[in-house]
């Protein structure tokens, strides 16, 4: 059997206090993180929520892209009926300006 010393009981008491302090520190840390997340949230109006949903909706983005494609196809289809213009040009030098040309 171990001999009782006042230092041993103090070490046991400190061990218990340290364990309690560790648990308290962990609980406080979790609460602080949770509180930070709660404070980071913002309240949205219905209009703001609908606007965000409309901007981020994959279905709406797909529909907008299909609309752009259809407009492009429409322009391409009607371009066959529009008269076309072709411009050609040329530019040249006469031989009188060149030193080896005829005079």
C-alpha positions in Angstrom: 0.0 0.0 0.0 1.2 3.4 -0.9 2.0 5.9 1.8 -0.1 9.0 1.9 1.6 12.3 1.3 0.0 15.7 1.0 1.7 16.2 -2.4 0.1 13.1 -3.9 -3.4 14.3 -3.1 -2.6 17.7 -4.5 -1.4 16.1 -7.8 -4.6 14.1 -8.0 -6.7 17.2 -7.3 -4.7 19.1 -10.0 -5.2 16.2 -12.4 -9.0 16.4 -11.9 -9.0 20.2 -12.3 -6.9 19.9 -15.5 -9.3 17.4 -17.0 -12.3 19.7 -16.1 -10.5 22.7 -17.6 -9.7 20.8 -20.8 -13.4 19.8 -21.2 -14.4 23.4 -20.4 -11.9 24.7 -23.0 -13.2 22.3 -25.7 -16.8 23.3 -24.9 -16.0 27.0 -25.1 -14.1 26.5 -28.3 -17.1 24.7 -29.9 -19.4 27.5 -28.7 -17.2 30.2 -30.1 -17.0 28.6 -33.5 -20.8 28.0 -33.5 -21.4 31.6 -32.5 -19.1 32.8 -35.3 -21.1 30.8 -37.8 -24.4 32.1 -36.5 -23.2 35.7 -36.7 -21.9 35.2 -40.2 -25.4 34.3 -41.5 -27.4 37.2 -42.9 -31.1 37.6 -43.3 -32.5 37.9 -46.8 -35.7 39.3 -48.1 -37.9 37.2 -50.3 -36.9 39.2 -53.3 -33.2 38.8 -52.6 -33.6 35.0 -52.1 -35.5 34.7 -55.4 -32.8 36.8 -57.2 -30.0 34.6 -55.9 -31.9 31.5 -56.8 -32.5 32.8 -60.3 -28.8 33.7 -60.8 -27.6 30.3 -59.6 -30.2 28.0 -61.0 -28.7 25.4 -63.5 -32.1 25.1 -65.2 -32.3 28.8 -65.9 -28.7 29.0 -67.1 -29.4 26.1 -69.5 -32.6 27.8 -70.8 -30.7 31.1 -71.3 -28.0 29.3 -73.3 -30.6 27.5 -75.4 -32.2 30.9 -76.1 -28.8 32.4 -77.2 -28.3 29.4 -79.5 -31.7 29.8 -81.0 -31.1 33.5 -81.7 -27.8 32.6 -83.4 -29.5 30.0 -85.6 -32.2 32.5 -86.5 -29.5 35.0 -87.6 -27.7 32.3 -89.5 -30.9 31.1 -91.3 -31.9 34.7 -92.4 -28.4 35.6 -93.5 -29.0 33.5 -96.7 -31.8 35.8 -97.8 -29.8 39.0 -97.2 -27.8 40.3 -100.2 -24.1 40.0 -99.7 -21.5 42.6 -100.6 -18.0 41.7 -101.7 -15.3 44.3 -101.9 -12.0 43.7 -103.7 -9.2 46.1 -104.0 -5.7 46.2 -105.3 -2.8 48.6 -105.2 0.4 48.7 -107.1 3.3 50.7 -108.3 4.2 51.7 -111.7 7.6 50.8 -113.1 8.5 54.5 -113.6 9.1 54.9 -109.9 11.5 52.0 -109.6 15.2 52.7 -110.4 15.5 49.6 -112.6 12.3 50.2 -114.5 12.1 51.6 -118.0 12.0 55.4 -118.5 
